[in-house]
Amino acid sequence: MKPDITLIFPSSPFLLDQAVFPPLGILYLSAFLKQYGFKVQCLDMGVGHTLDMVKSNIVGVSFSTPQRDEAFKIANHFVGKKWLIAGGPHPTHMADECYEAGFQKVVKGYGEIGLLKVLNLLLSKGLEIPEIKSIDSFPFPDRNALPVLDYHYSIDGMPATPIMTTRGCYEKCAFCARIEKGCEIQSAERTIDEINHLHETYGFEAFMIFDDIFIASKKRLKKIADALEGKFKFRCFGRANLITDEVCKDMVRLGVVEVGIGVESGSDEILKLNMKGTSRRVNLNAFKMLKEYGIRAKAFLIVGLPGETPHTIADTESWVMEAKPYDVDFSVFQPLPGSAIFEEPEMFGVSFDYDGIPGWYKGTPGQYKPMASTGALSPEKIVFYRELLENKFKKSELLR
């Protein structure tokens, strides 16, 4: 039977591997729409799906800024033939650009209610639009809509799949583009139910928790650890200023074997200017504590943030040598639409040329297309230093 809408996740050709994680965003939308009787088709261009597979006359494309070009190619392919809806991080902040590309509607923010309203009007369903008071009200992602078992991510050799247990972030980092303000945290009970559901339905025993700050609520973390202690393995993200003995103990009980932390820089000057809310010392202490509890700690660092100079890059290099994280990722700073830096670059002392072809901050080494410069570093120099640090520390004996 013909679907009411086809939801598309564009390809990300800049990534080394596009089949690591299923796109939960469109799977959340699919599950929610199906609750209201809509028939939904989901396609992920990164795993070989093609546009000739689209079955609906209404097409929704959910995309981030690095995927902008691929999303606009989809729009160009269907303009005048399909009714086109854009959603996700980039359309939320750059709606006018999406309309110019041929999309007829932009759904901003978290998409469930907005997309339901659009389809309700387009298809004359006459539905009563619900008021969502808690993200616990949303159904689990519709993982049957894509070949979830064909994606390949593992934790300690065990097949793993991603879950999201919060939406948003309460911090105000200048380089981050939030879809909506604030942070919504689903209950421990719902989180436990979803993890058990994934184990019972698909056999997963390892999970990548994709929240910006999974450990935002110590009380919730303890409840989840109490219920799932010893059953599964997890990897998650955290913030250095939230790492405490209590949090580490509960993560160990839960089965967390690795935590990724956005360190960003080894320079206190850079961290302060970019409103990170941490410091060099706080980051060092967090990595030291995680090591003491046997939890692998991965550091995510950004080269080229506002204020970056050869001196601050040396600070980052010395921080890595001192902290000795289990693993590192160095990305290139790219101003994201919706971030404070993108909106007011002069306040942060950076300049960039947004020409409609935004670069990406993480992807295939040697192919970065930088667009921002600081007062001291050109875009080319920023990429040079990124490659230098990556080559020195990635899988290096210096960190052992």
N, C-alpha and C positions, 0 to 999 in steps of 0.2 A: 504493500500500500504506500502511496506517495506520502512522504513526510511533509509536515507543515513548515518546517524550517531545517536548513542544513547549517550546522555550526562548524566553522573552519578555524583551525589553528595553523597559521602560515609556517612555512619552513624557516629555518635559521641557518642558512648556508655558511655562516661564519663559525659555527661550532664544529668541533672535531667529530662529534657523534650526536646526532639528533634523536636517537632512539633510546635515550637513557631514562627519561621520566615521561609518563603520560601527562598531557596538559589538563590538570585538574579543573582549571577555570571553566572550560566548556563542558566538562563532565558534571560540575555543580549545576550549571545552567540546564543541561539536559534533564537531570534528575528532577529539578524544580518544575520545569515546564511539563514533564510527563505527569506530575501530580495533578495538573489541571487539564489533563486529557489531550495535550498536544503530542503529535508524533514528531520525533526528533532524529535527525541523522547527524553523526559527528565524524569529521574527517581531520586527520593530522597529516599535513603535507610533509612533515619531517620523516615519516615512516613509509613514504611511497604512495600515499593517496594522491589522486589527481583530480583536476577540476571537472573532467568528464564523468566523474563518479557522482557529482552533485545531482540530487533528485528533486529538490524542492524549488519552488519559484521565489522563496524568500531565503536569503543567505546572510548569516551573521558571521563576522570575522572578528576574532578577539586577538589583540596583538599589543606587544610592547614596542618601545621606540626603536630598538635595534632591528625589529622585524618590519618596520614601516614600509620599506621598498617592496618587500614581498607581498604585504597586504594590499598595497596600491596596485600591484600587478593583478591581483585577484579582482579588485574593483574594476580595473580597466577591461578585464576579460568579460565581465558580466554586465557592465553598464549598458542600460537600455534593454537588457534581457531578463534581469532578475531584480527583485527589490532588495537593496543592499543596506545592511545595518553594521555599524562599527562599534566595537566596545573594547574595554581593556585599558591599560595604563596610558598608552599614547593617545587614543581618542578622547579619554577623559580630560586631558590637558591641551590637546591640539584639535579641537572639534572642527574649527573652520577649515583647516588643512584637509581633514577627512571629507568634508562636504565638497570641497574643490576637486577631490580625487574621484568623486562619483557616488559616494555613500549618500543615501537619502535620509538616514537617521543615525544619530550618535547616541548611544546609551552610556551615560557617565556613571562613574563609581561602581560599586558592586552591582552586577548586572541582573540579578534574579527579578526583582520587582520591575525595574525599568523595561526589561525585555518582555515580561509578561504584559505590561501595559501596551507596548507596541503591537504585539501579536493579538491582543484582545481587540484593538481597534482595526487592525488590518484584516482580520478574519471574522470580525463582527461576532465575537463569541458571547458578549454580554456577561462576562465574568465579574464577580465582585473581587476587587484587588485587596489582598490581605494586608494587615499591618504587622510587620515582623518586629517583635520586641527583643528577640534573642536569636543568635545564630544557631542555637540548639534546635530552632524550628526548621532549619533547612535539612533536607534529606542528605544522606551520604552521596558522594559523587556517583554518577551513573557509569561505573567502571565497565559494565558490559557493553557500553556504546563504542568502545575501542578495544583492540586486542591487547589488553593490559598485560598479559603474560608474555607478550613479544618484546616488551621493553626490557632492557638489560642493565640493571644496577644491582650491585651486591655489597654487603657489609660482612667483612671477614669471610668471604667466599659463599655467603648465603644470599640467595635471591631476595631482593628487597623492593619495596614499593613506597612511594611518597604519600604522606598524609598532611593535612593542614588542620591545626587545632585552634588557631587564632586568626584573626584578620586585622591587618594594620599594625601600627607601632606607635607607642606613646612618645617616643623620642623625636627630636627636631633637627636631625643632622642636615646640614645645609646642602649636601649633595644628593639627598634622597628625595624621590618624588612619590609621595603617598597618594593612593587613589582616594581615600577619604581620611579625615582627621580622626585621631583617637585609635584605640586598640580594643577590639572585641575578643573576649576569651570564652570559648565554649566550655561547658562543664566537664569535670573529671569523668562523670558518669557517661556522657556521650562519647568522650574520647576513648574510654575503656571499651565501650560497645563497638565503636568503629574498628578498633584494632582487633578485637575478637572476631568481628564479622569478616575482616580481611583474611584472618587466619583460617577460619572455618570455611569460607567460600573459595578462596584461591590458594590456600596453603602457605601463605607467607609467614615467616617466623622472624623477619627482620624488616625494619621500617625506617625511612628517612623522614623525620619530622621537619617540614619545610617552613615552619613559622619563623618570622623574624626574631621573636623572643619566646621560645617555648617555656623558658623558666621564669616568665614574668610573674607568675603566682606561685609562691612557695607552698601554699596550702593545697593548691590543685596538684602540684607535682607530687607532694607526699601521698595524696589520695590515689593517684595513678600508680605510684610505686607500690603502695600497699596492696593494690588489686592485682598487679601484673608481675610482681617480684619474681625474677628468675625465669619467666616464661619466654621472653623474646630479647632480641638485640635491637638497639636503636642508635641512630646518629641524629644530631640536632644542631641548631644554631643557638648562640647565647650572647650575652653582653658581659664584658669583663667586670663591670661594677656590680653585677648580680651574682658572681661566683663567690660562694661562701662554703664553709665546712658543711653546713646543713644541706645546702643545695647539692654539693658533691656526693654526700652520703646517699641522698635520695636518688640521684642519677645512677649511682653504682647499683643500688637496690633494683632500680627499674630495668637496668641492662644497657644503659648508655655507654657505648665504648668509644665514641668520638664526638667532640664538640667543635664546631667551627665558630670562630669569633672574628668579628670585623674590627681588626686593630687599626687599619687604615694607614697609620704612620707611626714612626718612632719618635716624632718630634712633638713636644708639648705645644709648641707654637702653632703647628698645623692643626692639631686636635682642637685647640681652643678656637682658632679662626673658623673652623668648619663645624663648630657647635656639636662635637662628638659626645661630650659629656663624660669622657674618660681622660686618662693621662698615661704617660709612659709607664709610671710606677704601678698604677692600677692594672694595666695590661700585663706587666711582668708578674705581678702577684697572682693574677688569675691563672696564668700558664703554669706557674710554679705549683699552685694548689691542685690544679687538674692532674699534673704529673704525679703528685704525691698520692692521689687517689687512683692512679692507674688508668686515667681517662686520657686517650689521645687528644691532643689539642692542635687544631689547624688554624693558622693565621691567614686572614684575608687582608691584603694590603693594597692601597691605591697609590699609584705614582702620578704626580701632576696635579694634585689638589691645589686650590688657591693657597698662595704663599710658598709653594714648593720652590726650592733652590738646590743647588748641589750640596749645600750644607745640611739641609733637612733630609735629603736622600741619604747622606752619610749617617744621620741620626737613625733612620730606618734600618740601614744596614747593621749598625751597631746593636740596635734593639733585637734584631733577629739573631745575631750572634749570642747575645746574652740570654734571650728567652729560650732559644733552641726548640721551636715548635716541632711537633711531629711532622707537619707538612705546611707548605706555604702556597699561596696563590697571589700573584702580582697582577693587578689589572691596571688599565689606563683610564685616567679620569676623563669622562665624557659628560658634559652638562646635560642633565635629563630635563625635558619639559615638565614643569610642575615643581621643580626644586627651587629653593631660595636662590641658588647660584644662577640658575637659568633665567630666573625672573629679574635679578638685579646683579649682573656680573660685575658692574663697576664697583659695587660695595665690597666685593671680594677680591678685587684686583686681578681679574682674569678677563680675557677676551676670547671670543670664539666666533666662527662664521657658520651659523646654522643656515645651510643652503638647501635644506630639504633632503640631504643625504647624511643623516646622523651616523657617526661611527658607533662601534660597539665597544664595550669595556672589557669583555672577556671572549676569547675565541682562538682561532688558529694563529699560533706564533708566526711572526714575520709578515702578517697581513693586516696589521692594525692600521686604521685610517683615522688618525687623531685630528681633532678639530679645535682643541682649546690650548691656550698658552698662558703661562703666568708671567709676571714681570721679568722673571729671570730665565725662564725656559720656554723655548719654542715647542710646538707640537712634535717636531721630529726629535728634539732632545728628550722629551718626555718618553717617547717610545724607546729611544736608545737606552735610557736608564732603566726602563721596565725590563727590557731584554737582558740587560746586564745583571740585574738582581735575580731575575728568573733563572738565568743560566748558572748563576753562582750558587743558589740555594735550593732549587727544585731537585729533590731526591739526592741531596748532597750529604756527604759524610761529615760536613761541617756542623750539621745539626744533630749528630749522634753523640 
